[in-house]
Amino acid sequence: MIFRPIVSQELDAVLSCIQLDPSTMVSADVVRARLAEGEYRPEWIWIAEARPERMPLVVAVWWGMPGDVHPRSLDALFITGAPSALTTLDAQGLQPSPLSGDSRTAAAAALLGAAHRVFAADGLAVPPDYHLFLPPTWRGQPEAAAAVEWRREAAKAAGLRRSTERLRFEWTAERPVPTLSDRLVFTPEPDDEVFVDLFRRVLPGSLDAATTHEALLLGPEEQARNDVAFYHHDMLGERSWWRIARTSSGQVVGFGIPSRNSTAPVVGYLGVLPEFRGRGFVAEILAEVTRVLADEAKESVVRADTDLTNHPMIAAFELLGYRETARRLVLSAD
């Protein structure tokens, strides 16, 4: 079995093998569009093939920002080969994964492992997360659940054992711009150091799994600085949109970062200081983030993600008229 990145000349042939399924929103057209934007690259699209110049059996597509040296996440994993080709894996030296005994799992896990080793040799310390984009009720849909199962097992076999499920919410201009009480005053703040301090202060007790995990690995200070740098330099939102929330007496309660990614305006981040949690302030900060994007940025759609276990954030979205539109299962290295 051969595992390798593609070259530009074979892109059309590889894309012709991709068939959309419930585990991803990546299609051939999406791949072409993101290649043009620099978010996908031929060296980040890997294939597994039984022999040279044969139809690929597995295709993996990684994503990154245009200026990135390494990919940030795995966006899609496809099996393209016929079942008869996959059943010959033992002859190629690939044993079915002990996690499932599924030949698809063995082939996909081997491809991911080969790519991870190349990324590591090139200086990437931790393998990229794998993001599966799913319908909200995917567990109750047999086709979607089956599409997730073998991919999850392949990711585990390749070292991506930690799982976080995130809910995607969306507000549209068909709904009123949310307004709540006047308990808080919102002001811009141009000094990034102020936001570094706030990111650090909201970490204790945070219900955001990715943030707390990264903080354990990096430490609160570096995590806070990375977050500020990400929203300031990597995201496409205006820096002037960032807001600090204060009480009428001037006490800082938290902050919100309206932003934008390459496809839509988003609720980038919001946090409430530990001493002010449990009072409903999260919904008021979310209302201000939504207002900035709707009124000042003139956006008609706002998207946001939060962890399945972040019940206060979920309640705030529902209170303000956001509706759940999708799920994102994130598989990460320990």
Backbone hydrogen bonds, N-H to C=O, Kabsch-Sander energy under -0.5 kcal/mol:
donor,donor_aa,acceptor,acceptor_aa,energy
2,I,49,E,-3.0
4,R,47,I,-2.1
6,I,42,P,-1.0
6,I,45,I,-2.5
10,E,7,V,-1.8
11,L,8,S,-1.7
14,V,10,E,-2.2
15,L,11,L,-3.0
16,S,12,D,-1.7
17,C,14,V,-1.5
18,I,15,L,-1.3
24,T,21,D,-1.6
27,S,25,M,-0.5
31,V,27,S,-2.4
32,R,28,A,-2.2
33,A,29,D,-2.3
34,R,30,V,-2.6
35,L,31,V,-2.2
36,A,32,R,-2.0
37,E,33,A,-1.3
38,G,34,R,-0.7
38,G,35,L,-0.9
39,E,34,R,-2.0
40,Y,34,R,-1.6
44,W,41,R,-2.1
45,I,42,P,-1.6
46,W,44,W,-0.6
46,W,60,A,-2.2
47,I,4,R,-3.0
48,A,58,V,-2.0
49,E,2,I,-2.4
54,R,51,R,-1.5
57,L,48,A,-3.6
58,V,48,A,-1.2
59,V,78,F,-2.5
60,A,46,W,-2.6
61,V,76,A,-2.5
62,W,44,W,-2.3
63,W,73,S,-3.6
64,G,39,E,-1.9
68,D,65,M,-2.1
72,R,63,W,-3.1
73,S,63,W,-1.9
74,L,129,D,-3.6
75,D,61,V,-2.7
75,D,73,S,-0.6
76,A,61,V,-1.5
78,F,59,V,-3.1
80,T,57,L,-2.6
80,T,78,F,-0.6
81,G,57,L,-1.5
85,A,82,A,-1.1
86,L,82,A,-1.7
87,T,83,P,-1.9
88,T,85,A,-1.2
89,L,86,L,-1.4
91,A,88,T,-0.6
92,Q,88,T,-0.9
92,Q,89,L,-0.8
93,G,90,D,-1.5
94,L,89,L,-2.4
95,Q,93,G,-0.6
97,S,102,D,-0.7
100,S,97,S,-0.9
101,G,97,S,-3.1
106,A,102,D,-2.0
107,A,103,S,-2.4
108,A,104,R,-2.6
109,A,105,T,-2.9
110,A,106,A,-2.1
111,L,107,A,-2.0
112,L,108,A,-2.6
113,G,109,A,-2.6
114,A,110,A,-2.2
115,A,111,L,-2.3
116,H,112,L,-2.9
117,R,113,G,-2.0
118,V,114,A,-1.6
119,F,115,A,-2.8
120,A,116,H,-2.6
121,A,117,R,-2.2
122,D,118,V,-1.4
123,G,120,A,-1.9
124,L,119,F,-2.4
125,A,123,G,-0.7
129,D,72,R,-1.0
130,Y,331,L,-2.7
131,H,74,L,-2.6
131,H,129,D,-0.5
132,L,130,Y,-0.6
132,L,329,L,-2.7
133,F,23,S,-1.2
133,F,131,H,-0.6
134,L,132,L,-0.6
134,L,327,R,-3.3
138,W,135,P,-1.6
140,G,137,T,-1.3
141,Q,138,W,-1.4
145,A,141,Q,-2.9
146,A,142,P,-2.4
147,A,143,E,-2.0
148,V,144,A,-2.0
149,E,145,A,-2.2
150,W,146,A,-1.3
151,R,147,A,-0.8
152,R,148,V,-3.0
153,E,149,E,-2.1
154,A,150,W,-2.2
155,A,151,R,-2.5
156,K,152,R,-2.3
157,A,153,E,-2.4
158,A,154,A,-1.4
159,G,156,K,-1.9
160,L,155,A,-3.2
161,R,159,G,-1.2
162,R,332,S,-2.8
164,T,330,V,-2.2
166,R,328,R,-2.8
167,L,306,T,-3.5
168,R,326,A,-2.9
169,F,167,L,-0.5
169,F,304,A,-3.6
170,E,323,R,-1.7
171,W,302,V,-3.0
173,A,300,S,-2.1
175,R,172,T,-2.1
185,V,246,R,-3.2
187,T,244,I,-2.0
192,D,190,P,-0.7
194,V,191,D,-0.9
195,F,191,D,-1.0
196,V,192,D,-2.3
197,D,193,E,-2.1
198,L,194,V,-1.8
199,F,195,F,-3.0
200,R,196,V,-2.0
201,R,197,D,-2.1
202,V,198,L,-1.8
203,L,200,R,-0.8
206,S,203,L,-2.5
209,A,207,L,-0.8
212,T,208,D,-2.2
213,H,209,A,-2.2
214,E,210,A,-2.4
215,A,211,T,-2.4
216,L,212,T,-1.7
217,L,213,H,-1.5
218,L,214,E,-3.0
219,G,215,A,-2.5
223,Q,219,G,-2.3
224,A,220,P,-2.5
225,R,221,E,-2.3
226,N,222,E,-2.6
227,D,223,Q,-2.3
228,V,224,A,-2.3
229,A,225,R,-2.5
230,F,226,N,-2.4
231,Y,227,D,-2.4
232,H,228,V,-2.3
233,H,229,A,-2.8
234,D,229,A,-0.8
234,D,230,F,-1.6
235,M,230,F,-2.1
236,L,260,R,-2.9
237,G,260,R,-0.6
241,W,238,E,-1.5
242,W,239,R,-1.4
243,R,256,G,-2.7
244,I,187,T,-2.7
245,A,254,G,-2.6
246,R,185,V,-2.4
247,T,251,Q,-2.3
248,S,183,R,-0.7
250,G,247,T,-2.1
253,V,245,A,-3.1
254,G,245,A,-1.4
255,F,271,G,-2.1
256,G,243,R,-2.3
257,I,269,Y,-3.2
259,S,266,V,-2.6
261,N,264,A,-2.6
266,V,259,S,-2.4
267,V,303,R,-2.4
268,G,257,I,-1.3
268,G,266,V,-1.3
269,Y,257,I,-1.1
271,G,255,F,-2.2
273,L,253,V,-3.0
276,F,273,L,-2.4
277,R,274,P,-1.3
279,R,276,F,-0.7
283,A,280,G,-0.6
284,E,280,G,-1.0
285,I,281,F,-2.4
286,L,282,V,-2.2
287,A,283,A,-2.3
288,E,284,E,-1.7
289,V,285,I,-2.4
290,T,286,L,-2.5
291,R,287,A,-2.3
292,V,288,E,-2.6
293,L,289,V,-1.9
294,A,290,T,-2.6
295,D,291,R,-3.3
296,E,291,R,-0.9
296,E,292,V,-1.0
297,A,292,V,-2.2
299,E,293,L,-2.8
302,V,171,W,-2.7
303,R,265,P,-2.3
304,A,169,F,-2.1
306,T,167,L,-1.8
308,L,165,E,-3.0
310,N,307,D,-1.7
311,H,309,T,-1.7
314,I,310,N,-2.1
315,A,311,H,-2.5
316,A,312,P,-1.8
317,F,313,M,-2.3
318,E,314,I,-2.3
319,L,315,A,-2.4
320,L,316,A,-1.9
321,G,318,E,-1.2
322,Y,317,F,-2.5
323,R,170,E,-2.1
325,T,168,R,-2.8
326,A,168,R,-1.2
327,R,134,L,-3.1
328,R,166,R,-3.0
329,L,132,L,-2.6
330,V,164,T,-3.3
330,V,328,R,-0.6
331,L,130,Y,-2.9
331,L,329,L,-0.6
332,S,162,R,-3.1
332,S,330,V,-0.5
334,D,159,G,-0.6
